[in-house]
């Protein structure tokens, strides 16, 4: 497994075009969305976004979703990944 740069791309909520909810669990909900014209998954995170974002930003493997960035604004926190 290859390590990537741990730099986290910050994405504003306004840049995301949310579509339907595709999953829900105890740690948040996942939505199908578009960012910069590309389809992606956006996970609404209820806690520990910094820890999860840092871990995802360091991973690179064909069998692991691609981490695109994070959106942290006031009470809203989202992780943006490939779909």
C-alpha positions as CSV (number, residue, x, y, z in Angstrom):
1,X,0.0,0.0,0.0
2,X,1.4,3.4,-1.0
3,X,1.4,6.4,1.3
4,X,0.2,9.7,-0.2
5,X,0.9,13.2,1.1
6,X,-1.1,13.9,4.2
7,X,-2.2,17.3,2.9
8,X,-6.0,17.5,3.2
9,X,-7.9,19.4,0.5
10,X,-10.5,21.7,2.1
11,X,-13.8,21.8,0.2
12,X,-16.6,24.2,1.0
13,X,-20.1,22.9,1.4
14,X,-21.2,25.2,-1.4
15,X,-18.9,23.4,-3.9
16,X,-20.9,20.1,-3.3
17,X,-24.0,19.3,-5.2
18,X,-25.8,16.9,-2.9
19,X,-28.1,14.2,-4.4
20,X,-29.8,11.4,-2.5
21,X,-28.8,9.7,0.8
22,X,-27.2,6.3,0.0
23,X,-26.5,5.1,3.5
24,X,-27.0,5.9,7.1
25,X,-25.3,4.6,10.3
26,X,-24.5,5.5,13.9
27,X,-21.5,7.6,12.8
28,X,-23.2,9.6,10.1
29,X,-24.9,9.6,6.7
30,X,-23.5,9.1,3.2
31,X,-24.8,11.0,0.2
32,X,-24.2,10.7,-3.5
33,X,-23.0,14.1,-4.7
34,X,-21.0,16.0,-7.3
35,X,-17.8,18.0,-6.8
36,X,-16.2,19.8,-9.7
37,X,-18.5,17.9,-12.1
38,X,-17.4,14.5,-10.8
39,X,-19.6,12.0,-9.0
40,X,-18.5,11.4,-5.4
41,X,-19.6,10.1,-2.0
42,X,-20.0,12.6,0.8
43,X,-20.0,11.3,4.4
44,X,-21.5,13.5,7.0
45,X,-19.3,12.9,10.0
46,X,-20.6,13.4,13.6
47,X,-17.2,13.1,15.4
48,X,-13.5,12.7,15.0
49,X,-13.3,14.1,11.4
50,X,-9.7,15.2,11.7
51,X,-8.5,11.7,12.7
52,X,-10.5,10.0,9.9
53,X,-9.5,12.6,7.3
54,X,-5.8,12.3,8.2
55,X,-5.9,8.5,7.9
56,X,-7.7,8.6,4.6
57,X,-5.3,11.2,3.2
58,X,-2.4,8.9,3.8
59,X,-3.8,5.8,2.0
60,X,-3.6,4.9,-1.6
61,X,-4.6,1.4,-2.9
62,X,-6.9,0.1,-5.7
63,X,-9.2,-1.5,-3.1
64,X,-9.6,1.6,-1.0
65,X,-11.8,4.5,-1.9
66,X,-10.0,7.6,-3.1
67,X,-10.0,10.5,-0.5
68,X,-10.7,13.8,-2.3
69,X,-11.0,16.2,0.6
70,X,-12.9,17.4,3.6
71,X,-15.5,20.1,4.3
72,X,-15.5,21.6,7.8
73,X,-17.9,24.5,8.3
74,X,-19.4,25.4,11.7
75,X,-21.4,22.3,12.8
76,X,-21.2,20.6,9.4
77,X,-18.3,18.2,8.7
78,X,-18.0,16.0,5.6
79,X,-15.5,13.7,4.1
80,X,-15.5,13.6,0.3
81,X,-14.4,10.4,-1.4
82,X,-14.7,8.7,-4.8
83,X,-17.9,6.7,-5.4
